[in-house]
Amino acid sequence: MPLRSTARTSLVDLVIEQMERLIAEGEWEVGAKIPAEPVLVEQLDVGRNTVREAVRALVHTGMLEPRQGDGTYVRANSDFGAAVQRRLRRAENLEAYEVRACLERDAARYAAERRTDEDLAALRGALAERGRAWESGDEAAFIDADMRFHRTVAAAAHNSVLAELYEHLSDALRGTLEAVLGTPLPEALRHQLDEHTAIVDAIEARDADAAERAALAHLTEAMNALREPPAKDRDDRDRTRTRTRTRTTHHGDDAHA
């Protein structure tokens, strides 16, 4: 027996649709706290249980996140974005960075081919903001500025699917960026001013090959930092192995005494 469509829609579904629209259109931004339950009940003109069920459904998809004693916050601006973030939370830093490299390589190439004068002005502004954030010494501000720069490159590619994918990916990459900044690399490698400037210069020159090379160059340095443990960690690991071998040798000697 074939399935037949039905026009019946529950009140909970209608509330979910309204909330999803508020999130998708940016009225409830990612990271923002949504109105308290009594406010939603009044604004939506529905019962408390309806609001609770709708919020619970969006928490289940990953779009909303309840915080004990604080309220409920927007975690992703679509159920697809929530799914991407859930998957990335299970990924290793290097895996996430490799996926990011694929997107940024193509974003830089397409941006060089398609950018407008307005895109170029936005890129120059984002690059300058990134530099100011680095000079301030505020790591969180620098990460925010770095993510905005790469979002601007993705926007200049004028491919809405790529831009949306990168938006969801970059939101989940903050921990990975923190891991790279936490490695004991020279300041020039951690800042990567020359590499990011090269990306913008290539996009301005409409040189797609150079833009792709510049994007991969800066990401390769970061991926190498993730592949190689910091020197201190290697030294600690080597000392631990030495102590383990020493204890094993001594125990073996005692056993034969």
Disulfide bonds with the S-S distance in Angstrom:
none
